[in-house]
Amino acid sequence: MTFRAFRRLCLAMPEAEEVETWGEATFRVRGRIFAMGPQEGTAVSVKASLDDQAGLVAMDPKTFAVSAYTGRFGWVRVTLPRLGPELGERLVRNAWERTAPRRLLAQNARRL
């Protein structure tokens, strides 16, 4: 997967927006970050639970790693060229769902 494809997935989520912060693209829903990464890079970070983080890293440590700084909160570093489109979509959707307000989740339950 390319960063461009990752960006498309993120921005396809309801009310998602891209904001440059810390020299990186951050993807947010109502001001809260659910994914981020450098536009020219080959790795991004997505929000996850600690359990999901552990499972992903154990499943494929060449693709997934604990994110620096935010890893203690469950964030996962993802190597984009190794990521398939289906898993990429699922990771972005789960990250968005972990971040979006409950009302927004309820409004979009059928869409997702």
C-alpha positions, 0 to 999 in steps of 0.5 A, a space after each residue: 500500500 502507498 501513502 496515497 492509498 492510506 490517505 484515501 482510506 483515512 479521508 473516506 471515513 466520516 468527518 475525517 480531515 487531514 491536518 499537518 502536525 509535527 511535520 506529518 500528516 495527521 488524520 482526525 475525526 472531530 479534532 482527535 487523531 486516529 492515524 498519522 505518518 509522513 507523506 514521503 515515508 513508508 510507515 504510518 501509525 494507527 490507533 489500536 487497543 493494546 490487545 490488538 497491538 500485541 496481536 498484530 505485532 505477534 502475527 507479523 513483526 515485519 509489518 507491525 511494531 509498537 509505535 514510538 512514544 504512543 505505543 504505550 497507548 496501543 498505537 501500532 506502526 505499520 510498514 505500508 509496502 507490506 500492508 494489503 488493502 483489506 487489512 489496511 481498510 480494517 485498521 483504518 476503520 478500527 482506528 476511526 471507530 476507537 476515536 470517533 464520538 459515540 453519536 457519530 458512530 451511531 449515525 454511521 453504524 450502517 455505513 461502516 
